[in-house]
């Protein structure tokens, strides 16, 4: 599920940013697009979970110094075994057998062999004159002529239907210093195919090949001279150091942007990746207005009064001429609060203060984007309408969470919701000045997360259809002896499983289980069918549908926990979802003439999880995890499972359970015959994880 972008020595900040933004847009939600440094690439076991390695633009000599030897050997092995490599500009040079860069200019010359050698010939550059390091003086909107017959997946913008009739088509691509793949047409017998050529005359000898595809073992590589990954909307336009022609360059790129995007999709498909073909822009969505509401009006009034009363926490927003907006500058994010009134709230007032795409076009730090917050405390405007939050029905959620005459509910009764957010966890746990004033049960919710977080620094892929939320729990130090902090993640994951199983009629039949330490898996509907039809290789028996991440701060004798959860509710990618399981169950029910199971609604599931989690947590505070031990084992996947312990040299061991003192996983060494040796191991939940495909307990990456 991973796409790794090399961001080590030699890469430029802009190349990495452009590459990351474009690939996340085109590949979400099917892949997590991550940056990786040289030590991680060399030392960590990334190949089994990776589909594509990308080397962006920059200077390739530092690439050599960082990766020659073990790094390049690992990349080569990965590709030959079925992986893919994509190199842009300097990354294209780097994937060739030999580089001849500005050979006639001693001050710029870079000449010599390269280890990867995916392209069996020379990459010679620069293709066009004028290149200067760390400058846009040699940049241009280079015309690229694509060999359409080599890219059958290529789909042209319907506004240009005449292009469909041409076997080739052109588009303007950002270019700054790339090379030519010399005599590429002569390497057909070595599995080299030219995908695109420079449409303009180049200054070096050796042909005009701008983009090539090479089959390597079971895998493949695509190398480019230009930068088709560069979005013109993210290029600088107002920098006084830019050359005078730069504005015209950007306009040419904007005019051809639909064709550029079509080309990028087609080369990713050529490499075997699953692309989001409906994407028409490759800029990430900017965080939208946040809506602060509560099912109890007294709670929202009390919280807002507390925040306003903290000395030095809020300040007047200098950008607001009305003086009604208050700014909170947190450690990671800046929030701008505006109170709703008793009249219908006009969203345009807040939207006018939101940063525009033009303002943030080259900013990759979304924490710098102002987060506008509307506080709904008026009697008539206690929550936004569906027109304001079309992907989340606040009225339905609060009705499910707090039905008439129900007991007081704390978890989820006050929520901060955004259609597009950076990360629900980040907004809370990395802004301690705000977090320390939030009550237990306060919850941040987002429909789309553009910077979701998982364990070990992983990115949590968060498309529409995923329920993503983070809840604040103030866990007193005084109860630590009875209710150790480590078990909160176990309680949270168990609450998700029980909420799903009790969601409605038929849901108790869904095979939803716990994977230690903090994931929820479901039986793959395709597995049984594959076994029956003897399909090989068999798909995974269980697929991940939820994950939990707990972050903590310690302030004034209590832990401020932020419990982040993501549940695949209606999104089929990147694994499976509850509604996919429901659809599969309904196929069987139709055969048995049984009533169909109703699809899951995000608002109702969210309310159910909050309700179950709160009751479990309250019992946990009084009785500890012992109260849930039997239920936990009944729901998990691992009882008496035989695994290999990677951190102990592949020792065979049988899983016995969880220690009730520190929440450690307990495993007993066994012989080949499954007989216990008497030796046991205890494994920390924050340092180890299961590889479900290999029956392997391994050290968590980044630990």
C-alpha positions in Angstrom: 0.0 0.0 0.0 3.0 2.4 0.3 4.6 4.7 -2.3 7.9 5.9 -1.1 9.4 9.2 -2.3 13.1 9.6 -1.6 13.7 12.8 0.2 17.4 12.4 1.2 20.6 14.3 0.2 20.4 15.8 -3.3 16.7 16.3 -3.6 15.2 19.8 -3.7 12.4 20.8 -1.3 10.2 21.9 -4.3 10.8 18.6 -6.2 9.8 16.5 -3.2 6.8 18.7 -2.5 5.6 18.6 -6.1 6.1 14.9 -6.3 4.4 14.2 -3.0 1.3 16.4 -3.7 0.8 15.1 -7.2 1.1 11.4 -6.3 -1.1 11.7 -3.2 -3.8 13.3 -5.3 -3.6 10.7 -8.1 -3.1 7.6 -5.9 -5.4 8.3 -2.9 -7.1 6.4 -1.4 -5.3 3.3 -2.7 -1.9 4.1 -1.4 -0.1 5.9 1.4 2.4 8.2 -0.2 5.3 8.7 2.2 8.7 10.4 2.1 11.7 8.3 3.1 15.3 9.2 3.9 18.5 7.3 3.0 19.0 5.5 6.4 15.4 4.3 6.4 15.6 3.2 2.8 18.8 1.3 3.5 18.0 -0.2 6.9 14.2 -0.7 7.2 12.2 -3.6 5.8 10.0 -1.5 3.4 9.9 -3.7 0.2 7.0 -6.1 1.2 4.6 -3.2 1.9 5.7 -1.0 -1.1 4.5 -0.7 -4.7 6.6 2.1 -6.0 9.8 3.9 -5.2 10.2 7.4 -6.5 13.4 9.5 -6.9 12.5 13.2 -7.6 14.6 16.0 -9.0 17.7 17.6 -7.6 21.3 16.6 -8.1 22.3 12.9 -8.5 25.8 12.9 -7.1 24.5 13.3 -3.5 22.1 10.4 -4.3 25.2 8.3 -5.2 27.0 9.2 -2.0 23.9 8.4 0.1 22.7 5.2 -1.6 25.6 3.6 -3.5 26.1 0.0 -2.4 23.3 -1.3 0.0 20.7 1.4 -0.9 20.9 0.8 -4.6 21.1 -2.9 -4.2 17.9 -2.9 -2.2 16.1 -0.7 -4.8 17.3 -3.0 -7.6 16.2 -6.1 -5.8 12.8 -4.6 -5.1 12.2 -3.7 -8.7 13.4 -7.1 -10.1 11.0 -8.9 -7.7 8.0 -7.0 -9.1 8.3 -3.5 -7.7 8.3 -0.2 -9.7 10.7 2.7 -9.9 9.9 6.2 -11.1 12.6 8.8 -11.6 12.0 12.4 -12.5 14.8 14.6 -14.0 17.8 13.9 -11.7 16.0 10.7 -10.7 15.9 9.8 -14.4 19.6 10.4 -14.7 20.2 8.3 -11.6 18.3 5.3 -13.1 20.5 5.2 -16.2 23.7 3.3 -16.7 25.8 6.4 -17.4 25.4 10.2 -16.9 26.9 12.8 -19.2 25.7 16.1 -17.7 27.2 19.3 -19.3 30.3 17.3 -20.2 31.8 20.3 -22.0 31.5 22.7 -19.1 34.1 21.9 -16.3 32.2 23.9 -13.7 29.0 22.0 -14.2 30.1 18.6 -15.6 28.9 15.4 -14.0 30.0 12.3 -15.9 30.2 8.7 -14.9 28.5 5.3 -14.4 25.5 4.8 -12.2 24.7 1.7 -10.2 20.9 1.2 -10.7 21.4 1.0 -14.5 17.7 0.4 -15.3 18.2 2.3 -18.6 21.1 0.4 -20.3 22.4 3.5 -22.1 23.5 7.1 -21.4 21.4 10.0 -20.1 22.9 13.1 -21.6 22.0 16.6 -20.7 21.0 19.2 -20.4 18.5 18.9 -23.3 18.1 22.6 -23.6 20.5 25.5 -22.9 20.5 27.9 -20.0 20.5 25.7 -17.0 21.9 27.2 -13.8 21.9 25.4 -10.4 19.3 26.8 -7.9 17.8 29.1 -10.5 14.8 29.3 -12.7 16.8 30.9 -15.5 16.9 27.7 -17.5 13.3 26.7 -16.8 10.9 26.3 -19.7 7.5 24.9 -20.7 9.0 22.1 -22.8 6.7 20.6 -25.4 6.6 16.8 -24.9 5.2 14.5 -27.7 3.7 11.4 -26.2 3.6 8.0 -28.0 -0.1 7.3 -27.3 0.0 3.7 -28.6 2.4 2.9 -25.8 0.0 4.2 -23.2 -3.4 2.6 -23.9 -4.8 3.9 -20.6 -4.3 7.5 -21.7 -7.6 9.4 -21.4 -7.7 12.9 -22.8 -9.9 15.7 -21.4 -13.3 15.5 -23.1 -13.1 19.2 -23.9 -10.5 18.3 -26.5 -12.1 15.3 -28.3 -10.1 15.9 -31.5 -6.9 14.8 -29.8 -8.3 11.3 -29.4 -7.9 10.8 -33.1 -4.1 11.4 -33.0 -1.7 8.5 -32.3 0.5 11.0 -30.5 -0.3 14.2 -28.6 1.7 17.0 -27.1 1.6 18.9 -23.8 3.8 21.5 -22.1 5.8 20.1 -19.1 7.9 22.0 -16.6 11.6 21.5 -17.5 14.8 22.6 -15.8 17.9 20.7 -16.5 16.8 17.2 -17.6 18.5 15.0 -20.1 17.9 12.9 -23.2 18.0 9.1 -23.1 20.6 8.5 -25.8 19.8 6.2 -28.7 16.8 4.8 -26.8 15.3 3.3 -29.9 18.3 1.0 -30.3 17.5 -0.7 -26.9 14.2 -2.3 -27.9 15.8 -5.7 -27.5 16.6 -4.8 -23.9 13.0 -4.1 -23.0 13.2 -0.3 -23.5 10.2 1.6 -24.8 10.1 5.3 -25.6 6.9 6.8 -24.1 7.5 10.4 -25.0 9.9 12.6 -27.0 11.0 16.2 -26.9 8.9 18.0 -29.6 11.5 20.8 -29.8 15.1 20.4 -31.0 17.5 19.5 -28.3 21.1 20.7 -27.9 22.7 17.3 -27.3 23.3 14.4 -29.6 21.7 11.1 -29.2 18.0 11.5 -30.2 15.0 13.0 -28.5 13.7 10.4 -26.0 12.3 12.3 -23.0 10.5 9.5 -21.2 11.4 5.8 -21.3 9.9 2.6 -19.8 12.1 -0.4 -19.0 11.0 -3.9 -18.0 13.4 -5.2 -15.3 12.8 -8.8 -14.1 9.2 -8.9 -12.8 9.1 -5.2 -12.3 9.6 -2.0 -14.3 11.0 1.5 -14.3 9.9 4.8 -15.9 12.5 7.5 -16.2 11.9 11.1 -17.3 14.0 14.1 -18.4 11.3 16.8 -17.8 9.0 17.2 -14.7 5.5 16.1 -15.6 4.8 15.8 -11.9 5.1 19.6 -11.4 1.7 21.3 -11.0 1.7 24.8 -12.5 -0.6 25.9 -9.7 2.1 25.2 -7.2 4.8 27.1 -9.0 6.0 30.5 -7.7 4.6 33.4 -9.6 5.4 36.6 -7.6 9.0 36.1 -6.5 11.0 39.1 -7.6 14.0 36.9 -8.4 12.1 35.0 -11.1 13.1 35.7 -14.7 10.7 38.0 -16.7 9.5 35.1 -18.9 8.3 33.0 -16.0 4.7 34.2 -16.0 4.3 33.2 -19.6 5.9 29.8 -18.8 3.3 29.2 -16.0 0.4 30.2 -18.3 1.5 27.7 -20.9 1.7 24.9 -18.3 -1.8 25.8 -17.0 -3.2 25.7 -20.5 -1.9 22.1 -20.9 -2.5 20.9 -17.4 -5.4 18.5 -18.2 -3.1 16.7 -20.7 -0.2 16.6 -18.2 -2.5 15.0 -15.6 -3.7 12.5 -18.2 -0.1 11.6 -18.9 0.8 11.2 -15.2 -2.1 8.9 -14.7 -1.2 6.8 -17.7 2.5 6.3 -16.6 1.4 5.3 -13.1 -1.0 2.8 -14.6 1.8 1.6 -16.9 3.7 0.8 -13.7 0.9 -1.3 -12.4 -0.6 1.2 -9.9 -4.3 1.8 -9.3 -5.0 5.4 -10.1 -7.9 7.7 -9.1 -8.9 8.4 -12.7 -11.5 11.0 -11.6 -9.0 13.4 -10.2 -8.9 16.6 -12.3 -6.6 18.6 -10.1 -3.5 17.5 -8.3 -3.5 20.0 -5.5 -4.5 18.8 -2.1 -7.7 20.1 -0.7 -7.2 23.0 1.7 -8.7 22.5 5.2 -12.3 23.8 5.4 -14.2 25.7 8.1 -14.5 23.8 11.4 -17.8 23.6 13.2 -17.9 23.5 17.1 -21.2 22.1 18.3 -22.6 20.1 21.3 -25.7 18.0 22.0 -26.0 20.0 25.2 -26.1 23.8 24.7 -24.9 24.4 28.3 -21.7 22.5 27.5 -20.8 24.6 24.4 -21.5 27.8 26.3 -19.3 26.6 29.2 -16.4 25.5 27.0 -16.5 28.7 25.0 -16.6 30.8 28.2 -13.6 28.8 29.6 -11.5 29.3 26.4 -12.3 33.0 26.4 -11.5 33.5 30.0 -7.9 32.0 29.9 -5.6 34.9 30.0 -3.4 35.3 26.9 -5.0 32.3 25.1 -7.0 34.4 22.6 -6.2 37.6 20.8 -8.2 39.8 18.4 -7.8 38.8 14.8 -6.1 41.8 13.1 -7.5 40.7 9.7 -11.1 41.0 11.0 -12.5 44.6 10.6 -15.5 43.7 12.7 -13.4 42.8 15.8 -15.6 39.7 16.4 -13.1 37.1 15.5 -10.6 35.7 18.1 -7.3 34.0 17.2 -5.7 31.2 19.1 -2.1 30.6 18.1 -1.3 27.0 19.1 2.0 25.2 19.1 1.2 23.6 15.7 -1.9 25.3 14.3 -3.6 28.7 14.4 -7.4 28.8 15.0 -9.7 31.7 14.2 -12.9 31.5 16.2 -16.2 33.2 15.2 -19.5 32.9 17.2 -22.7 32.1 15.4 -25.7 34.3 16.1 -29.4 33.5 16.6 -29.9 34.4 13.0 -29.2 31.8 10.3 -25.4 31.7 10.1 -23.9 33.1 6.9 -21.0 30.9 6.0 -19.6 33.6 3.6 -18.5 35.7 6.6 -16.0 33.0 7.7 -15.1 31.9 4.2 -13.9 35.4 3.5 -11.2 35.0 6.1 -10.1 31.6 4.9 -6.7 31.5 3.1 -7.1 31.2 -0.7 -5.4 28.6 -2.9 -3.4 31.4 -4.4 -2.0 32.4 -1.0 -1.0 28.8 -0.1 -0.1 27.5 -3.5 3.5 26.6 -2.6 3.1 26.0 1.1 3.4 22.3 2.1 3.0 22.9 5.8 -0.8 22.8 6.2 -0.3 23.7 9.9 0.3 27.3 8.6 -3.2 27.4 7.0 -5.6 29.2 9.3 -8.3 26.9 10.8 -11.5 28.9 10.9 -13.9 27.7 13.7 -17.5 28.6 14.0 -18.8 28.2 17.6 -22.5 27.3 17.5 -23.9 28.6 20.8 -27.1 30.5 19.6 -30.5 29.0 20.5 -31.6 28.9 16.8 -28.2 27.9 15.3 -27.0 25.1 17.5 -25.6 23.2 14.6 -24.8 23.6 10.9 -27.2 22.5 8.1 -26.5 19.8 5.6 -25.8 22.5 3.0 -22.8 23.6 5.2 -21.6 20.0 6.0 -23.0 17.8 3.2 -21.0 14.8 4.3 -22.0 14.8 8.0 -25.6 15.1 9.3 -25.1 16.8 12.7 -28.9 16.4 13.6 -28.8 12.7 12.9 -25.6 12.2 14.9 -26.9 13.9 18.0 -30.2 12.2 17.7 -28.5 8.8 17.7 -26.0 9.8 20.5 -28.5 11.5 22.8 -32.1 10.3 22.1 -34.9 11.8 24.2 -34.8 11.0 27.9 -31.4 9.3 27.7 -28.8 9.4 30.4 -26.1 12.1 30.3 -23.5 11.3 27.5 -20.0 12.7 27.7 -17.9 11.0 25.0 -18.7 12.7 21.7 -21.2 15.1 23.1 -19.1 18.1 22.0 -17.5 17.8 18.6 -15.3 19.9 16.3 -16.1 18.8 12.7 -14.5 19.7 9.4 -15.3 18.5 5.9 -11.5 18.6 5.1 -9.0 18.6 8.0 -5.3 18.1 8.4 -5.5 15.5 11.1 -8.0 15.2 13.9 -5.3 13.9 16.2 -2.7 16.6 15.3 -5.2 19.5 15.8 -5.6 18.3 19.4 -2.5 16.7 20.7 0.0 19.0 19.1 -1.7 22.2 20.4 -1.3 21.7 24.1 -2.4 25.3 24.9 -5.8 24.4 23.6 -5.8 20.7 24.6 -5.3 21.5 28.3 -8.6 23.3 28.4 -10.7 20.7 26.6 -12.9 18.3 28.7 -13.0 14.5 28.6 -15.2 13.5 25.7 -14.3 16.4 23.4 -14.0 14.9 19.9 -12.5 16.2 16.6 -14.1 14.6 13.5 -13.2 14.9 9.8 -14.6 13.6 6.5 -11.3 13.9 4.7 -7.9 14.0 6.4 -5.1 15.3 4.2 -2.4 14.5 6.8 -3.8 11.6 8.9 -1.4 9.9 11.3 -0.8 6.2 12.1 1.6 4.4 14.3 5.4 4.8 13.7 4.9 8.0 11.7 2.8 6.3 9.0 0.3 8.2 7.0 -3.3 7.0 7.5 -5.1 7.1 4.1 -8.3 9.0 4.8 -10.7 9.2 1.9 -14.5 10.0 1.9 -16.3 7.1 3.5 -13.8 6.7 6.4 -14.9 7.7 9.8 -11.9 9.6 11.3 -12.1 11.0 14.8 -10.0 11.8 17.9 -11.3 12.0 21.4 -9.9 13.7 24.4 -9.7 11.7 27.7 -8.3 13.2 30.9 -6.9 10.1 32.6 -5.9 10.9 36.3 -2.5 9.7 37.6 -4.4 8.5 40.7 -6.1 5.6 38.8 -3.0 4.4 37.0 -2.6 1.5 39.4 -6.1 0.2 38.7 -6.4 1.3 35.1 -2.9 1.4 33.5 -2.6 3.8 30.5 -1.5 1.2 28.1 -4.9 -0.5 28.1 -6.7 2.5 26.7 -5.8 1.5 23.2 -7.2 -2.0 23.9 -10.4 -0.6 25.3 -10.8 1.7 22.3 -10.3 -1.1 19.7 -12.7 -3.4 21.6 -15.3 -0.7 21.7 -15.1 -0.3 18.0 -15.6 -4.1 17.5 -18.6 -4.2 19.9 -20.1 -1.1 18.4 -20.0 -2.7 14.9 -21.4 -6.0 16.2 -24.3 -4.2 17.9 -24.9 -1.6 15.2 -28.1 -3.2 13.9 -29.7 -6.5 12.8 -27.3 -8.8 11.0 -24.1 -7.0 12.1 -23.4 -9.6 14.8 -22.7 -12.0 11.9 -19.9 -9.9 10.5 -16.5 -11.5 11.3 -14.8 -8.5 12.8 -11.8 -9.1 15.0 -9.0 -7.5 17.0 -5.4 -7.6 15.8 -2.9 -6.8 18.5 -2.0 -4.2 19.5 -4.5 -1.6 18.1 -6.1 -2.6 14.8 -9.4 -4.0 13.8 -9.6 -6.6 11.0 -12.5 -8.2 9.2 -12.7 -11.5 7.2 -12.2 -10.8 3.5 -15.4 -11.8 1.6 -13.2 -12.8 -1.3 -11.2 -15.4 0.7 -13.8 -18.1 1.0 -14.7 -17.9 -2.7 -11.0 -18.0 -3.7 -10.5 -21.2 -1.6 -13.6 -22.8 -3.2 -12.4 -22.0 -6.7 -8.8 -22.9 -5.9 -7.5 -19.4 -7.0 -3.9 -18.8 -6.3 -2.3 -16.9 -4.8 -5.0 -16.7 -2.2 -6.1 -13.2 -1.1 -5.5 -12.2 2.6 -7.9 -14.0 4.9 -8.5 -10.8 7.0 -8.3 -7.2 6.0 -7.8 -4.1 8.1 -10.9 -1.9 8.6 -9.9 0.2 11.6 -6.9 1.5 13.5 -6.3 3.3 16.7 -3.5 5.7 17.7 -3.2 7.0 21.3 -1.0 10.1 22.1 -0.5 11.4 25.6 0.7 14.6 27.4 1.1 14.8 31.1 -0.1 18.0 32.8 -1.1 18.6 36.5 -1.1 15.0 37.6 -3.2 13.7 34.8 -2.6 12.3 31.3 -4.2 14.2 28.5 -4.9 11.5 26.0 -6.0 11.9 22.4 -7.4 8.7 21.1 -7.4 8.8 17.3 -9.5 6.3 15.4 -10.2 5.6 11.7 -12.9 3.2 10.6 -13.4 2.2 7.0 -17.2 2.6 6.8 -18.1 3.1 3.1 -14.7 3.4 1.3 -13.8 0.2 -0.7 -10.1 1.2 -0.9 -7.4 0.8 0.2 -8.5 -2.4 2.0 -12.2 -3.0 2.6 -15.1 -1.4 4.5 -18.1 -2.3 6.6 -20.5 -1.6 3.8 -18.4 -4.0 1.5 -18.9 -6.6 4.2 -22.6 -5.9 4.4 -23.0 -6.2 0.6 -21.2 -9.6 0.7 -23.4 -10.7 3.6 -26.5 -9.6 1.7 -25.6 -11.8 -1.3 -25.8 -14.8 1.0 -29.0 -13.6 2.6 -30.7 -13.3 -0.7 -29.8 -16.9 -1.5 -31.3 -17.9 1.9 -34.3 -15.6 1.5 -33.4 -13.6 4.5 -33.9 -9.9 5.2 -31.1 -7.7 3.9 -28.7 -6.0 6.4 -29.0 -2.2 6.2 -25.9 -0.3 5.1 -23.9 1.5 7.8 -24.4 5.2 8.3 -21.3 7.1 9.5 -23.2 9.3 11.9 -25.0 6.4 13.5 -21.8 4.3 13.8 -19.9 7.3 15.3 -22.6 7.7 17.9 -22.6 4.0 18.7 -18.8 3.9 19.1 -18.9 6.9 21.5 -21.7 5.3 23.5 -19.9 1.9 23.9 -16.5 3.4 24.4 -17.7 5.7 27.3 -19.3 2.8 29.2 -16.3 0.5 28.7 -13.9 3.3 29.8 -16.0 4.0 33.0 -15.9 0.3 33.9 -12.2 0.2 33.1 -11.4 3.1 35.5 -13.1 1.2 38.4 -12.1 -2.4 37.7 -9.2 -2.3 35.3 -8.8 -4.4 32.2 -9.7 -7.6 34.0 -13.3 -6.8 33.4 -12.8 -7.1 29.7 -10.2 -9.9 29.5 -12.6 -12.7 28.4 -14.4 -10.5 25.9 -11.1 -9.3 24.5 -9.8 -12.8 23.9 -13.1 -13.8 22.4 -12.7 -11.1 19.8 -9.1 -11.2 18.9 -7.3 -13.2 16.2 -4.3 -14.6 18.0 -5.2 -17.2 20.6 -2.6 -20.0 20.4 -1.3 -18.7 17.0 2.1 -19.9 16.1 4.4 -17.0 15.0 8.0 -16.3 14.4 9.7 -13.6 16.5 11.8 -11.5 14.2 13.5 -9.6 17.1 14.7 -13.0 18.5 16.1 -14.5 15.3 12.9 -16.0 14.0 12.2 -18.0 17.1 8.9 -20.0 16.9 6.4 -19.1 19.6 2.8 -19.6 20.6 0.8 -16.5 21.6 -0.6 -16.9 25.1 -2.3 -13.6 25.8 -1.7 -10.1 27.3 -0.1 -9.5 30.7 -2.6 -7.8 33.0 0.0 -5.5 34.6 1.7 -3.7 31.7 -0.4 -4.9 28.7 2.5 -6.8 27.2 2.0 -9.6 24.6 3.0 -12.9 26.1 4.4 -15.6 23.8 5.9 -19.0 24.7 8.7 -20.6 22.7 7.8 -23.8 21.0 9.6 -26.5 19.1 8.9 -27.5 15.5 6.4 -30.0 16.8 4.6 -27.2 18.8 5.8 -28.4 22.2 6.6 -25.6 24.7 10.2 -25.2 25.8 9.4 -23.3 29.0 10.9 -20.0 27.7 8.5 -17.0 27.4 8.7 -13.6 25.9 6.9 -10.3 26.6 6.6 -7.8 23.8 5.7 -4.1 24.1 2.7 -2.9 22.1 4.4 0.3 21.0 7.4 -1.4 19.6 6.1 -4.4 17.8 3.4 -5.5 15.4 2.0 -8.5 13.6 2.7 -9.2 9.9 -0.6 -10.9 9.2 0.7 -12.3 5.9 3.8 -14.0 7.2 2.8 -15.0 10.7 5.6 -12.7 11.9 6.0 -10.6 15.0 8.3 -7.8 14.0 9.9 -4.7 15.3 7.8 -1.7 14.4 9.4 0.5 11.8 10.8 3.7 13.2 11.2 2.2 16.7 
